[in-house]
Amino acid sequence: MLHVIQSKKEILVCSGAGCRAWGADEISKELAALESLATGSSYAIRQVSCLSKCGGGSSVKIEPGEKIVKFRAPAEALDFFGVQVPA
């Protein structure tokens, strides 16, 4: 049996009510838009129902195996991933 090794990392964005209150939907949209514009992107953006790390911002996890980070605004997420936002 042939196994395909995926080279993409997944960025999981929590879509629970608490995270949505901190802008999780906007974070997911911003990151997905960046992914669609980048050629050869090594990331796939996926919303998940809950990452069980509630409070203090939107929960985002980079798979495989990296810790969960919290963002309080979409601009924080873009900055974390090294995207320059024009003023």
MMTF fields as JSON, N, C-alpha, C and O atoms, coordinates in Angstrom:
{
  "mmtfVersion": "1.0.0",
  "mmtfProducer": "UNKNOWN",
  "numBonds": 347,
  "numAtoms": 348,
  "numGroups": 87,
  "numChains": 1,
  "numModels": 1,
  "chainsPerModel": [1],
  "groupsPerChain": [87],
  "chainIdList": ["A"],
  "bondAtomList": [4, 2, 8, 6, 12, 10, 16, 14, 20, 18, 24, 22, 28, 26, 32, 30, 36, 34, 40, 38, 44, 42, 48, 46, 52, 50, 56, 54, 60, 58, 64, 62, 68, 66, 72, 70, 76, 74, 80, 78, 84, 82, 88, 86, 92, 90, 96, 94, 100, 98, 104, 102, 108, 106, 112, 110, 116, 114, 120, 118, 124, 122, 128, 126, 132, 130, 136, 134, 140, 138, 144, 142, 148, 146, 152, 150, 156, 154, 160, 158, 164, 162, 168, 166, 172, 170, 176, 174, 180, 178, 184, 182, 188, 186, 192, 190, 196, 194, 200, 198, 204, 202, 208, 206, 212, 210, 216, 214, 220, 218, 224, 222, 228, 226, 232, 230, 236, 234, 240, 238, 244, 242, 248, 246, 252, 250, 256, 254, 260, 258, 264, 262, 268, 266, 272, 270, 276, 274, 280, 278, 284, 282, 288, 286, 292, 290, 296, 294, 300, 298, 304, 302, 308, 306, 312, 310, 316, 314, 320, 318, 324, 322, 328, 326, 332, 330, 336, 334, 340, 338, 344, 342],
  "bondOrderList": [1, 1, 1, 1, 1, 1, 1, 1, 1, 1, 1, 1, 1, 1, 1, 1, 1, 1, 1, 1, 1, 1, 1, 1, 1, 1, 1, 1, 1, 1, 1, 1, 1, 1, 1, 1, 1, 1, 1, 1, 1, 1, 1, 1, 1, 1, 1, 1, 1, 1, 1, 1, 1, 1, 1, 1, 1, 1, 1, 1, 1, 1, 1, 1, 1, 1, 1, 1, 1, 1, 1, 1, 1, 1, 1, 1, 1, 1, 1, 1, 1, 1, 1, 1, 1, 1],
  "groupList": [{"groupName": "MET", "atomNameList": ["N", "CA", "C", "O"], "elementList": ["N", "C", "C", "O"], "formalChargeList": [0, 0, 0, 0], "bondAtomList": [1, 0, 2, 1, 3, 2], "bondOrderList": [1, 1, 2], "singleLetterCode": "M", "chemCompType": "L-PEPTIDE LINKING"}, {"groupName": "LEU", "atomNameList": ["N", "CA", "C", "O"], "elementList": ["N", "C", "C", "O"], "formalChargeList": [0, 0, 0, 0], "bondAtomList": [1, 0, 2, 1, 3, 2], "bondOrderList": [1, 1, 2], "singleLetterCode": "L", "chemCompType": "L-PEPTIDE LINKING"}, {"groupName": "HIS", "atomNameList": ["N", "CA", "C", "O"], "elementList": ["N", "C", "C", "O"], "formalChargeList": [0, 0, 0, 0], "bondAtomList": [1, 0, 2, 1, 3, 2], "bondOrderList": [1, 1, 2], "singleLetterCode": "H", "chemCompType": "L-PEPTIDE LINKING"}, {"groupName": "VAL", "atomNameList": ["N", "CA", "C", "O"], "elementList": ["N", "C", "C", "O"], "formalChargeList": [0, 0, 0, 0], "bondAtomList": [1, 0, 2, 1, 3, 2], "bondOrderList": [1, 1, 2], "singleLetterCode": "V", "chemCompType": "L-PEPTIDE LINKING"}, {"groupName": "ILE", "atomNameList": ["N", "CA", "C", "O"], "elementList": ["N", "C", "C", "O"], "formalChargeList": [0, 0, 0, 0], "bondAtomList": [1, 0, 2, 1, 3, 2], "bondOrderList": [1, 1, 2], "singleLetterCode": "I", "chemCompType": "L-PEPTIDE LINKING"}, {"groupName": "GLN", "atomNameList": ["N", "CA", "C", "O"], "elementList": ["N", "C", "C", "O"], "formalChargeList": [0, 0, 0, 0], "bondAtomList": [1, 0, 2, 1, 3, 2], "bondOrderList": [1, 1, 2], "singleLetterCode": "Q", "chemCompType": "L-PEPTIDE LINKING"}, {"groupName": "SER", "atomNameList": ["N", "CA", "C", "O"], "elementList": ["N", "C", "C", "O"], "formalChargeList": [0, 0, 0, 0], "bondAtomList": [1, 0, 2, 1, 3, 2], "bondOrderList": [1, 1, 2], "singleLetterCode": "S", "chemCompType": "L-PEPTIDE LINKING"}, {"groupName": "LYS", "atomNameList": ["N", "CA", "C", "O"], "elementList": ["N", "C", "C", "O"], "formalChargeList": [0, 0, 0, 0], "bondAtomList": [1, 0, 2, 1, 3, 2], "bondOrderList": [1, 1, 2], "singleLetterCode": "K", "chemCompType": "L-PEPTIDE LINKING"}, {"groupName": "GLU", "atomNameList": ["N", "CA", "C", "O"], "elementList": ["N", "C", "C", "O"], "formalChargeList": [0, 0, 0, 0], "bondAtomList": [1, 0, 2, 1, 3, 2], "bondOrderList": [1, 1, 2], "singleLetterCode": "E", "chemCompType": "L-PEPTIDE LINKING"}, {"groupName": "CYS", "atomNameList": ["N", "CA", "C", "O"], "elementList": ["N", "C", "C", "O"], "formalChargeList": [0, 0, 0, 0], "bondAtomList": [1, 0, 2, 1, 3, 2], "bondOrderList": [1, 1, 2], "singleLetterCode": "C", "chemCompType": "L-PEPTIDE LINKING"}, {"groupName": "GLY", "atomNameList": ["N", "CA", "C", "O"], "elementList": ["N", "C", "C", "O"], "formalChargeList": [0, 0, 0, 0], "bondAtomList": [1, 0, 2, 1, 3, 2], "bondOrderList": [1, 1, 2], "singleLetterCode": "G", "chemCompType": "PEPTIDE LINKING"}, {"groupName": "ALA", "atomNameList": ["N", "CA", "C", "O"], "elementList": ["N", "C", "C", "O"], "formalChargeList": [0, 0, 0, 0], "bondAtomList": [1, 0, 2, 1, 3, 2], "bondOrderList": [1, 1, 2], "singleLetterCode": "A", "chemCompType": "L-PEPTIDE LINKING"}, {"groupName": "ARG", "atomNameList": ["N", "CA", "C", "O"], "elementList": ["N", "C", "C", "O"], "formalChargeList": [0, 0, 0, 0], "bondAtomList": [1, 0, 2, 1, 3, 2], "bondOrderList": [1, 1, 2], "singleLetterCode": "R", "chemCompType": "L-PEPTIDE LINKING"}, {"groupName": "TRP", "atomNameList": ["N", "CA", "C", "O"], "elementList": ["N", "C", "C", "O"], "formalChargeList": [0, 0, 0, 0], "bondAtomList": [1, 0, 2, 1, 3, 2], "bondOrderList": [1, 1, 2], "singleLetterCode": "W", "chemCompType": "L-PEPTIDE LINKING"}, {"groupName": "ASP", "atomNameList": ["N", "CA", "C", "O"], "elementList": ["N", "C", "C", "O"], "formalChargeList": [0, 0, 0, 0], "bondAtomList": [1, 0, 2, 1, 3, 2], "bondOrderList": [1, 1, 2], "singleLetterCode": "D", "chemCompType": "L-PEPTIDE LINKING"}, {"groupName": "THR", "atomNameList": ["N", "CA", "C", "O"], "elementList": ["N", "C", "C", "O"], "formalChargeList": [0, 0, 0, 0], "bondAtomList": [1, 0, 2, 1, 3, 2], "bondOrderList": [1, 1, 2], "singleLetterCode": "T", "chemCompType": "L-PEPTIDE LINKING"}, {"groupName": "TYR", "atomNameList": ["N", "CA", "C", "O"], "elementList": ["N", "C", "C", "O"], "formalChargeList": [0, 0, 0, 0], "bondAtomList": [1, 0, 2, 1, 3, 2], "bondOrderList": [1, 1, 2], "singleLetterCode": "Y", "chemCompType": "L-PEPTIDE LINKING"}, {"groupName": "PRO", "atomNameList": ["N", "CA", "C", "O"], "elementList": ["N", "C", "C", "O"], "formalChargeList": [0, 0, 0, 0], "bondAtomList": [1, 0, 2, 1, 3, 2], "bondOrderList": [1, 1, 2], "singleLetterCode": "P", "chemCompType": "L-PEPTIDE LINKING"}, {"groupName": "PHE", "atomNameList": ["N", "CA", "C", "O"], "elementList": ["N", "C", "C", "O"], "formalChargeList": [0, 0, 0, 0], "bondAtomList": [1, 0, 2, 1, 3, 2], "bondOrderList": [1, 1, 2], "singleLetterCode": "F", "chemCompType": "L-PEPTIDE LINKING"}],
  "groupTypeList": [0, 1, 2, 3, 4, 5, 6, 7, 7, 8, 4, 1, 3, 9, 6, 10, 11, 10, 9, 12, 11, 13, 10, 11, 14, 8, 4, 6, 7, 8, 1, 11, 11, 1, 8, 6, 1, 11, 15, 10, 6, 6, 16, 11, 4, 12, 5, 3, 6, 9, 1, 6, 7, 9, 10, 10, 10, 6, 6, 3, 7, 4, 8, 17, 10, 8, 7, 4, 3, 7, 18, 12, 11, 17, 11, 8, 11, 1, 14, 18, 18, 10, 3, 5, 3, 17, 11],
  "groupIdList": [1, 2, 3, 4, 5, 6, 7, 8, 9, 10, 11, 12, 13, 14, 15, 16, 17, 18, 19, 20, 21, 22, 23, 24, 25, 26, 27, 28, 29, 30, 31, 32, 33, 34, 35, 36, 37, 38, 39, 40, 41, 42, 43, 44, 45, 46, 47, 48, 49, 50, 51, 52, 53, 54, 55, 56, 57, 58, 59, 60, 61, 62, 63, 64, 65, 66, 67, 68, 69, 70, 71, 72, 73, 74, 75, 76, 77, 78, 79, 80, 81, 82, 83, 84, 85, 86, 87],
  "secStructList": [7, 7, 7, 7, 7, 7, 7, 7, 3, 3, 3, 3, 3, 3, 7, 1, 2, 2, 2, 2, 2, 6, 6, 2, 2, 2, 2, 2, 2, 2, 2, 2, 2, 2, 2, 2, 2, 1, 6, 6, 7, 7, 3, 3, 3, 3, 3, 3, 1, 7, 7, 1, 7, 7, 1, 1, 1, 3, 3, 3, 3, 3, 3, 6, 6, 7, 7, 3, 3, 3, 3, 1, 1, 2, 2, 2, 2, 2, 2, 2, 6, 6, 7, 7, 7, 7, 7],
  "xCoordList": [0.842, 0.0, 0.889, 1.865, 0.541, 1.295, 0.734, -0.473, 1.621, 1.206, 1.733, 2.907, 0.859, 1.251, 1.589, 0.798, 2.754, 3.165, 2.727, 3.105, 1.932, 1.459, 2.54, 3.114, 2.815, 3.806, 3.155, 3.85, 1.832, 1.141, 0.947, 0.664, 1.107, 0.731, -0.678, -1.068, -1.431, -2.768, -2.758, -2.134, -3.44, -3.672, -5.13, -6.038, -5.339, -6.678, -7.143, -6.467, -8.291, -8.859, -10.144, -11.065, -10.191, -11.373, -12.567, -12.438, -13.727, -14.935, -15.988, -17.174, -15.557, -16.471, -16.952, -16.362, -18.014, -18.633, -17.656, -17.624, -16.873, -15.919, -14.867, -14.526, -14.357, -13.338, -13.923, -13.267, -15.167, -15.822, -15.993, -15.922, -16.219, -16.353, -15.05, -15.068, -13.925, -12.614, -12.191, -11.046, -13.08, -12.778, -12.247, -11.551, -12.556, -12.045, -12.476, -11.699, -13.703, -14.173, -13.344, -12.982, -13.048, -12.252, -10.808, -10.204, -10.272, -8.916, -8.852, -7.932, -9.833, -9.881, -9.967, -9.268, -10.823, -10.981, -9.694, -9.285, -9.055, -7.808, -6.721, -6.041, -6.56, -5.522, -5.841, -4.939, -7.108, -7.5, -7.26, -6.841, -7.523, -7.287, -5.806, -5.431, -4.97, -3.524, -3.076, -2.252, -3.624, -3.262, -3.612, -2.846, -4.776, -5.211, -4.365, -4.273, -3.747, -2.918, -1.479, -0.787, -1.037, 0.351, 0.487, -0.264, 1.445, 1.697, 2.636, 3.609, 2.343, 3.187, 3.07, 4.002, 1.939, 1.743, 1.849, 1.372, 2.485, 2.619, 1.599, 1.722, 0.607, -0.41, -1.8, -2.103, -2.638, -4.055, -4.817, -4.541, -5.762, -6.546, -7.81, -8.5, -8.111, -9.318, -9.95, -9.258, -11.253, -11.963, -12.372, -12.799, -12.24, -12.654, -13.642, -13.665, -14.457, -15.522, -14.996, -15.568, -13.929, -13.395, -11.994, -11.729, -11.103, -9.756, -9.591, -8.501, -10.677, -10.715, -9.7, -9.171, -9.429, -8.568, -9.301, -8.895, -10.374, -11.265, -10.739, -10.034, -11.106, -10.799, -9.533, -8.546, -9.568, -8.376, -8.039, -6.985, -8.89, -8.641, -9.054, -9.505, -8.898, -9.205, -8.077, -6.903, -8.43, -7.431, -7.076, -7.952, -5.777, -5.269, -4.151, -3.271, -4.188, -3.164, -2.565, -3.28, -1.247, -0.556, -0.225, 0.52, -0.774, -0.534, 0.626, 0.822, 1.375, 1.214, 1.978, 3.095, 1.345, 1.991, 2.428, 3.065, 2.13, 2.575, 1.526, 0.357, 1.946, 1.053, -0.029, 0.055, -1.039, -2.134, -1.725, -1.209, -1.957, -1.694, -3.029, -4.002, -3.052, -4.261, -4.075, -3.024, -5.088, -5.075, -6.313, -7.415, -6.13, -7.25, -7.805, -8.815, -7.132, -7.588, -6.946, -5.868, -7.587, -6.996, -5.599, -4.75, -5.341, -4.023, -2.924, -1.802, -3.232, -2.248, -1.885, -0.719, -2.876, -2.626, -1.762, -0.822, -2.076, -1.296, 0.144, 1.078, 0.324, 1.661, 2.438, 3.624, 1.772, 2.388, 2.923, 3.997, 2.163, 2.568, 3.439, 3.728, 3.854, 4.805, 4.225, 4.942, 2.934, 2.294, 2.273, 1.787, 2.801, 2.802, 1.47, 1.053, 0.806, -0.472, -0.252, 0.247, -0.612, -0.431, -1.276, -2.401, -0.728, -1.452, -2.531, -3.229],
  "yCoordList": [-1.173, 0.0, 1.237, 1.314, 2.196, 3.438, 4.471, 4.71, 5.09, 6.141, 7.474, 7.599, 8.461, 9.79, 10.615, 10.692, 11.221, 12.074, 13.493, 14.053, 14.065, 15.426, 16.41, 16.279, 17.382, 18.389, 19.622, 20.505, 19.689, 20.857, 20.734, 19.66, 21.867, 21.962, 22.526, 23.29, 22.142, 22.698, 23.76, 23.584, 24.847, 25.859, 25.708, 25.991, 25.257, 25.022, 26.255, 26.714, 26.793, 27.973, 27.544, 27.026, 27.77, 27.403, 28.236, 29.439, 27.598, 28.328, 28.27, 28.474, 27.99, 28.002, 29.418, 30.39, 29.529, 30.838, 31.827, 32.993, 31.392, 32.28, 32.799, 33.981, 31.934, 32.345, 33.241, 34.172, 32.953, 33.822, 35.23, 36.208, 35.335, 36.659, 37.45, 38.681, 36.754, 37.401, 37.535, 37.899, 37.251, 37.46, 36.25, 36.4, 35.056, 33.841, 33.725, 33.277, 34.124, 34.033, 34.94, 34.556, 36.143, 37.086, 36.579, 36.698, 36.017, 35.459, 34.355, 34.312, 33.469, 32.366, 32.886, 32.389, 33.885, 34.456, 35.117, 34.929, 35.892, 36.576, 35.573, 35.73, 34.543, 33.541, 32.731, 32.401, 32.412, 31.667, 32.495, 31.958, 33.797, 34.665, 34.708, 34.695, 34.758, 34.76, 33.451, 33.439, 32.345, 31.028, 30.921, 30.36, 31.462, 31.342, 32.202, 31.914, 33.253, 34.116, 33.599, 33.909, 32.824, 32.349, 31.098, 30.135, 31.133, 29.947, 29.045, 29.505, 27.781, 26.822, 26.919, 26.554, 27.405, 27.54, 26.179, 25.17, 26.171, 24.914, 24.822, 23.957, 25.689, 25.693, 25.51, 25.964, 24.837, 24.712, 25.225, 24.798, 26.125, 26.712, 25.887, 25.58, 25.527, 24.737, 25.194, 25.322, 25.441, 25.755, 24.461, 23.509, 24.432, 23.282, 23.759, 24.94, 22.845, 23.249, 23.765, 24.706, 23.185, 23.667, 23.091, 21.931, 23.927, 23.471, 23.319, 23.011, 23.537, 23.372, 24.247, 23.841, 25.417, 26.409, 27.738, 28.676, 27.81, 28.96, 30.126, 29.943, 31.324, 32.549, 33.232, 32.579, 34.551, 35.341, 35.564, 36.125, 35.15, 35.36, 34.15, 33.144, 34.256, 33.149, 32.135, 32.5, 30.863, 29.796, 29.345, 29.086, 29.255, 28.798, 27.797, 28.046, 26.669, 25.635, 25.293, 25.112, 25.206, 24.806, 23.333, 22.933, 22.532, 21.088, 20.758, 21.478, 19.761, 18.821, 19.257, 19.769, 19.039, 19.082, 20.392, 20.374, 21.509, 22.751, 23.258, 22.881, 24.11, 24.584, 25.508, 26.0, 25.721, 26.621, 28.041, 28.299, 28.958, 30.378, 31.119, 30.68, 32.257, 33.058, 34.381, 35.012, 34.799, 36.078, 36.859, 36.311, 38.14, 38.982, 39.801, 40.491, 39.718, 40.449, 39.822, 39.236, 39.932, 39.376, 39.923, 39.192, 41.191, 41.778, 41.059, 40.934, 40.583, 39.825, 38.52, 38.126, 37.859, 36.594, 36.845, 36.096, 37.889, 38.202, 38.536, 38.114, 39.283, 39.629, 38.372, 38.245, 37.456, 36.206, 35.404, 34.808, 35.401, 34.655, 35.484, 35.061, 36.662, 37.469, 38.247, 38.571, 38.557, 39.317, 40.784, 41.141, 41.631, 43.072, 43.653, 43.468, 44.358, 44.985, 46.469, 47.139, 47.013, 48.449, 49.28, 48.905, 50.405, 51.263, 52.061, 52.829],
  "zCoordList": [0.0, 0.0, 0.0, 0.746, -0.84, -0.96, 0.008, 0.039, 0.804, 1.727, 1.219, 0.871, 1.18, 0.736, 1.975, 2.915, 1.968, 3.071, 2.751, 1.723, 3.634, 3.417, 3.842, 4.924, 3.005, 3.338, 3.951, 4.453, 3.915, 4.452, 5.956, 6.486, 6.621, 8.018, 8.036, 7.154, 9.047, 9.197, 10.282, 11.328, 10.033, 11.041, 11.442, 10.66, 12.674, 13.181, 13.933, 14.853, 13.549, 14.196, 14.888, 14.256, 16.206, 16.986, 16.537, 16.31, 16.409, 16.018, 17.118, 16.856, 18.357, 19.494, 19.783, 19.312, 20.551, 20.822, 21.459, 21.066, 22.419, 23.075, 22.111, 22.14, 21.268, 20.293, 19.211, 18.745, 18.812, 17.831, 18.387, 17.642, 19.7, 20.322, 20.224, 20.25, 20.113, 19.98, 18.52, 18.252, 17.57, 16.154, 15.421, 14.416, 15.894, 15.251, 13.788, 12.945, 13.489, 12.097, 11.187, 10.075, 11.672, 10.88, 10.734, 9.669, 11.813, 11.759, 10.711, 9.895, 10.745, 9.789, 8.353, 7.47, 8.118, 6.774, 6.292, 5.146, 7.172, 6.799, 6.431, 5.417, 7.257, 6.987, 5.735, 4.964, 5.528, 4.331, 3.074, 2.049, 3.145, 1.989, 1.657, 0.485, 2.669, 2.441, 1.816, 0.902, 2.315, 1.791, 0.314, -0.471, -0.069, -1.461, -2.391, -3.584, -1.86, -2.689, -2.812, -3.782, -1.842, -1.828, -2.695, -2.542, -3.595, -4.4, -3.631, -3.033, -3.65, -2.949, -1.441, -0.725, -0.945, 0.497, 1.174, 0.654, 2.343, 3.071, 4.202, 5.068, 4.209, 5.253, 4.68, 3.576, 5.451, 5.135, 6.346, 7.467, 6.151, 7.229, 7.405, 6.433, 8.655, 8.913, 10.219, 11.229, 10.212, 11.443, 12.127, 11.473, 13.442, 14.243, 15.296, 15.642, 15.803, 16.722, 18.053, 18.603, 18.59, 19.861, 20.069, 19.753, 20.608, 20.959, 22.471, 22.954, 23.216, 24.68, 25.415, 26.45, 24.901, 25.55, 25.533, 24.847, 26.288, 26.241, 27.076, 28.068, 26.642, 27.364, 26.908, 26.569, 26.902, 26.622, 25.172, 24.872, 24.263, 22.838, 22.026, 22.573, 20.721, 19.812, 19.845, 19.781, 19.944, 19.983, 18.574, 17.75, 18.312, 17.02, 17.285, 18.108, 16.59, 16.758, 15.405, 14.419, 15.375, 14.152, 14.283, 15.179, 13.396, 13.404, 12.486, 11.507, 12.725, 13.825, 15.077, 15.007, 16.199, 17.491, 18.1, 19.153, 17.513, 18.126, 19.104, 19.024, 20.021, 21.072, 20.515, 19.389, 21.342, 20.994, 21.345, 22.433, 20.419, 20.665, 20.67, 20.058, 21.378, 21.501, 20.775, 20.884, 20.039, 19.361, 19.762, 19.807, 20.052, 20.451, 19.296, 19.436, 18.152, 16.959, 15.732, 15.836, 14.566, 13.348, 13.066, 12.557, 13.383, 13.13, 13.91, 13.418, 15.122, 15.91, 15.199, 15.173, 14.63, 13.928, 12.696, 12.434, 11.946, 10.752, 11.128, 10.446, 12.199, 12.671, 13.081, 12.777, 13.765, 14.2, 13.008, 13.08, 11.922, 10.732, 9.789, 8.669, 10.245, 9.494, 8.339, 7.393, 8.393, 7.328, 7.721, 8.794, 6.85, 7.092, 6.643, 5.5, 7.554, 7.247, 7.045, 7.949, 5.872, 5.639, 6.602, 6.935, 7.043, 7.995, 7.328, 7.99]
}
